[in-house]
């Protein structure tokens, strides 16, 4: 039978446990709020409408689907024999109608030259068949024949290649048999992928003592503005590289923070979806967007996903190097981490910070 002292002692321990539990909960709550405050993103420096006006001031770029449509429509490659571009390793038959004794068969050297009667070496690599015929006719006309007519037959094609790399629907190595242009090869590679950027690099190795070249082509200028000079002729051995578009970094209360490629006209919501969506403790009304401007300045704007969904900034899109930071809700963070345990007739309270 319990004595009065035992009962009083038990009540005392119960009161101590309750007091301890209250203190523990208060401490955990305070720590959680402090932790949430410490995890805040950068402070806003401008209004979202100003960043929106910056975006609207820039000329609207063509999306990938529009670019591919124009690339396909501009495909001009209808290879004919006369368009074949001669290169080192090709075996050719040179015939002179007025002087059949001068007919010869020769292989184009690695230097791009061929040996012909009376003329010694003639450089023809890089010339289309018809251009090479006219060039040789001119050389014979200057010193040996009055009005020569030259024909060239390619008996063996060494097979120049063009390498297509990067954000293309069908990258790979393609045969180069005739004079073709950048748009032609982009069409052969079945156009740009969704991740493609707007600048194409053409890497060209120099011949003999020539230095290698690297051409940068702006697709918007070439396609949208119709700048035909940018649709450069491609040579055998060229490498065409299409880099991916810029990237956006998503951080804060999202499931998979990290860097993600910008696809087409990506919105803030789409960037967050790429990062796995919002955490349960995210504050959808408090999202920070960090933008780096051309002058090196950094601007931070606060926005609400609810406002975006209502279309208040529907023309706003992500740009290269943007950072999206989704703030955490202090209360949501706390209740997401609170855990209860029941054992030996007592109620326990614990706290585990939510995983980020």
Secondary structure, DSSP 8 states (H G I E B T S, - for coil): ---HHHHHHHHHHHHHHHHHHHHHHHHHHHHHHHHHHHT------B-HHHHHHHHHHS-----HHHHHHHHHHT------GGG-B--TT-EEEEEETT-GGG-EEEE--TTSEEEETTTEEEE-TTSBHHHHHHHHHHHHHHHT-SS--EEEEEEE---EEEEEEESBTT-EEEEE-S-EEHHHHHHHTTSB-TTEEEEEEEEE--STT---EEEEEEHIIIIIS--GGGS-EE-TT-EEEEEE--EEEEEESBSS-EEEE--SS--HHHHHHHTT-B-TTEEEEEEEEEEE-TTS-EEEEEE-HHHHHTTTTTT----TT-EEEEEE-HHHHHHHHEEEEEETTEEEEEE-----
